[in-house]
Amino acid sequence: MINKTAFANDVPGLLTRPMNVSTKRVFVAATRQNDGKTTTSLGLFGALKQLGKDVSYIKPVAQRIVKMDNEVEVDEDTFLLNSVYDVKIPLPAMSPVAVDSAFTRNYLDHSAEMHPKIQNAICRAFDRVAYGKDIVIIEGSGHAGVGSVFGTSNADNAATLGAKAIIVASGGIGKPVDEIALNKALFDSKGVQCVGAILNKIIPEKKDEITHYVGKALEALGIPLLGVLPLEKSLARPNFSQIAEVISAEWLVPVEPGRNQRVNKIIIGAMSAQSVLDYIKAGTLIITPGDREDLLFSLIAASGTAALPHLTGVVLSNGLRPNARIIEMLRQLQIPVVATARECFAAASRINAMIVKTQPSDRDKVTTIEELVRNNIDLSRLLEQL
């Protein structure tokens, strides 16, 4: 789907290149999914704003989309960034092309008609978001080749928009360098200059060693290492609402702010009630069959002790529920509770397998991301490269 909105400098006909050639622009790509592209884009936006830059943003092609109240579909990362920074640009302009399940097949059937329209939408949207700005962050949709099937890969889009690229990778030494080299080759083939690489999710104790050796390897490829972001475990921790969604749970006690509390530890209620209380630490989530009324009564009885404030919430499993009186007491104590049909270990396994994305409500994560980028990426060098 191609989003339509009122773009600045709108002109009749189709554009295959943006009219704006003066605003600085950087294309953020990654070597693979979940390497930290959105985290980097979000952090760069905030860090550059703090340097006094008037920053804008666009994600030309969206593959994970959310539907707005007016039925317009936009990229979820665009929605996130705008929720945090209030970019004051229409969301459809920051997310001009939304790829739904039928998009690729439609394109392959009608490529001659659709390709120029896609390029036109991206170029006009870019002109809108770049108008009067110092710099535009262009977030890609994965590695350099994503989108090739409909003629609009990340490398194609970077070339069309006249952007220079940075590549985000995670891992140790050999793997990220190999993957960066592979992505650089495609950018090179499209005439796009790679002006830097960023490594993400690096074990803090290995940061200096990896910086030294990866820096040497990338120098041989002609790519500056702009920074190394240490692994920050808090960014991978979900909140209770995200967990409830992934296990298809129903809210029985949907108290605030419990829904957005971070989960640091999970306890399976397969032990005695007293043992469970002994294991509760800050950010603990308890998963227990809904008929473990002894355990729930122990939690209620512990309401005046030091253990209970550390409790994030309770998941009642196996499709079982306690009597209404217990639920009411949990509600009075403001203990968040959900119920799921999944068994305890199935629910825990699904939670452990979660890929946790930053959400608009995760303001604590946004602050952490900004600090990571500001403290670990050479922003001056990046701006010089642009």
N, C-alpha and C positions, 0 to 999 in steps of 0.2 A: 504494500500500500504506500502511495506517495502522499505525504501530508501537504495540504495546501494552506497557505497563510499569506498575509500581505507582507512581502519582502521589500526592503528598502532598495531603491534604484531599480525597481521592476521595469522591464522593457519587453516589447512584443517579441515573439519568436523564442527560439531555444538558445540557451547559452551552453557552451561546452568548456568554458573557462570562466572563473569568477572575474568580475569587473574590478574588484579590489585587488590591487597588487602591492599596496604599501604597508598594510598591517602585518606585523610579524606573526608567524604561525608555526606551530610545532605539532607533528603527528605522533601520537603515542601508540605504539604497537607493542605486542608481547610475543614471546616465542610459542606460547600455548595458553590454553584456557586456565584461568585461576592462578596466573603468575603474578598478578598484582597491578594490572593495567589501570583498573578503575581507582584503586588505592593511590597509585602514582598520580593519576590525573587530578583526583580530588585534592591531594596534598600539594601538588604544583599550583593549582588554582588558588588555594588559601595562602601559600607561601609567597607567590608573586603579588597577590593583593597586599600583603603585609609590606612588601617592598615599594608600595605606592603605584603599582602598575594597574591600569584599567584592563582587566582580564575578561575575556569572553570564552565561550565553549560551544562545541558542536560535536555530535556523534552522527556522522553521515548515514550509517546503516545500523539499524537496530534489529537484534535477533531475539532479545528478551524484552517483551513489550508489556506495558500496562495500559489499560483503557481509562481515559479521563472521564469526568462527568458528562462532557459534551460528546462522548463516543470517539473522540480522537485518540488514536493509538500512538504512544511515544515510548522511547527507550527507557527502561527502568533506571539505568545509570544516570541518564539525563534528568529524570524526575528526582533522583537522589541529590545530585549536585545542585539543582535549582532549589530544592527544599532547604538545603544547608546555606547556600549563598545568595539566594534571591537574585538571579542574574538580570532580571527585568527585561527579558527577551521572550517572546512567545515560545512556548515549549515546542510547537510544531517546527519552528525555524531551527531549533537546536537538535531536532530529531526528524529530518526530512523524509527518510525512507524507512518504513517499518516492514520487516520481512515476516510474514505469517506462513502458515503451513502450506499454502497454495502458491506462494510467491514464485518459487524457483520453477515449478512446472509452467506457470503462466508466462514467465520470462522465456523459457526455452521454446514455447509455442509461438511467442510474439516478440522475439528479441529485437528485430529491426525497428519495431514501433516503440518498445519499452525502453531500450538502452538510452536513446537521446533524452527521453523524458526523465529518466533517473538522473542522468548527468545534469540536466537543467535544474531539477529540484535541488540537488546538492549544491550547485554553484550559486543559485539564487539565495538559498538558505545561508550559505557562507557569507555572501555579501551583506545579508541582514545582520548576522551576529557579529561581523567584523566592523561594522560601521562605527567610526569614532573611537575604536578600541586600540590599545597599545599592542596587545598580543592575544591570539586565539589558540586555545588548546583544542586540538582535534583528536578525539578518542577513537581509536580503531575498534574492530570487532573481534580481535584475536590476533593470530599471526599474520604475516604479510600477505598470504594467499587466500585468506578467508574472503569469500564473496566472488571468487573467480568464476564460479559456475554461472553467475548472472552478470558477468562482465564488469563487475565493480568491486574488485579486490581492494584490500587496504592499500596495497602498493599503487593500484590504479587511482584510488581516491587521493592519496598523497600527491601523486603526480598532477592530477587534474587541478588540485587546489594550490599547487606550487609550494607545498610544505616541505620542510626538512623533518626527518624522522628520528625519534629515539626509540630504542628497543628495550623492553623490560623482560628480564629472565629471572628464574629462581634456580637454586641448586648450589653446587660446589664450585669446581674449577673447569673440568673438561666439558661437562654436559652443557652448561650455559654458553660457553664460548662456541661450541659446535653449533648450537641452535641459533645463536646470534649471527654466526657466519652464514648459515643457510637463509635466514630472513634477509640479511643484508644483500645477498645475491639477487633476490627478487626485487628489492628496492632499487638496486643498481641498474637492473635491466629496464626499469621504468624511468630512469634518470632522476631518482630521488636520493638525495644525499643523507646518509645516516650520520648525525652529528653527535651521537652519544649513546651509551648503554647504561642501564641501571640494574643492579642485582637486588633482588628482594628475598625476604625470608631467610636470611643468613644467620646461622647460629652465632650469637654474639662473641663467643670465645674464639671463633675462627675468622672473625671479620678482618683483622689485620692481615692474616696470611692470604685470605682469598682476595682482598683488595690488591695486594702486591702481585700475586701471580696472574690473576685475571686481567689486571691492568696491563701487565706485560704482553699477554696473549692478544688482547684487544688492540693494543698499540700496533702490533704487527699487522692487524687487519685494517688499520687506519680509523679505528673507532675509539674516541675518548671514553674512559670509564667515569661517568659523571657522579656516581655515588653507589654506596652499598647500604641497603636498609636492613638493619638487624631484625631477626624474628621477634615479633611482639605477640606473645601468646594471647593477650587479651582481645586481639582483633579476630581470633578464631573462636571466641566463646559466644555462643548464642544467647539470646534472651529467652524468657519463658514463652513469649508469644510465638517466636520462631519455632521453638520445640513443639508447641501445641499444634502448629500448622503441619509440621512434617510427620507427626504421628496421627494426624486426623482426629484430634481430640476435641471434645466439647467442653466449654468453660462452665464449671459449676459454681465457682466463686471467682468472678473476674474482677478482683480488686485492683485498684491503681495505688502506687506505681508498680505493683508486683508483676504486672504483665510484661514490663520492660526491664525487669531485673536480670542481671547477667548470671548465667549458670556456670559455676566453676567446678562443681563436683556432683557426681550422680551416685546415689546409694540405692541399691536394690533391696526392697524390704523383705529379704529372705532370712532374716535373723530375728532375734528377740527384740521386743520393743525397746528395752533398755540399751541394747547394743547399738541400735539405730541412733538413739539420742547421743551416745558417746562418739559417734562418727560425724556428727553434724559440724561442719566448718562454714566459713563465710561463703555464701553463694551455693549452698547445697540444695539439690533437687532430689526428692524421694520418689521412687517408683515402686508402687506396692499394689497387690490385688485389692480391689474395692471392698472385699469382705474382711480385710485385716482391721477390724474395728478396735482390737486391742492396741495396735500401733497408733491408730488415729486418736484414741483416747489418751495415749501417752503424750502425743504432741499437744493435745489440748491441755493436759495437766501441766505440761512444761512451759506454759505460756508466760509464767512469771520468772523463768530462769534465763540464764545467759545464752542457752543453746538456741532458743526459738528465733531471736532476731537474725540469726545467720541463715535461716531457712528461706530459700527462694520460693519454694512451692511444692505441691504434691501432685503426682500423676497417679490416678486410680486406673488400674489395668484390668485386663481379662473381661471387659464388659460388665464388671461387677460394681455395685454401688452400695455404700453403707446406708443406714436409715436416715431419714430426713432430719432427725434431731442432731445427728453428728454433723451433717452438712451445715446446719444453721449455726452450730457452735463454731465451726471453722470460719464461717462468714463473719461472725461477731468478732473473732480474733484477727480478721483480715489476713488469713492465710490463703494465698491463691491456690485453687484446685481445678484440675481438669480431669476428664474421664476419657479413656480410649478403649476400643475393643481389642487392641493388640495385647499379647501377653507381655509380661515384664521384660524378659530378655529380648524379645523381638522389638519392643519399643526402645530399649537401651541401645540395641545394635543400630537401629535406624538413626537415633540421635548421634551416636558416635561416627556414623558415616556422613553426617551433614557437611555440606560445603557452606560455610557461613558468609553471607554477603552483608556488607554494611547497609543499614537501613536508615531512612530519614530520622527515625527516633533515636539513633545511636550517637547522640551528641558527644558522649565520652570518647567514642572511637574516633570521631572526626578530629577532636583535639589531639589525640594520640597520633593520628596520621599526619596532621600538620606539623607536629613537633618532629616526627621521624624525617619528613622531607626537609624541613628547615635545617635540621642538625646534621643531615647525612648526604645531602645532594649539593653539588657545587652549582648554585643558581647563577652566579656571575659568569661562570664558564659557559653554561647553557645559553644565557642571553648573548654572550659574545659570539657564539656559534650561529645564532639566528640573525 
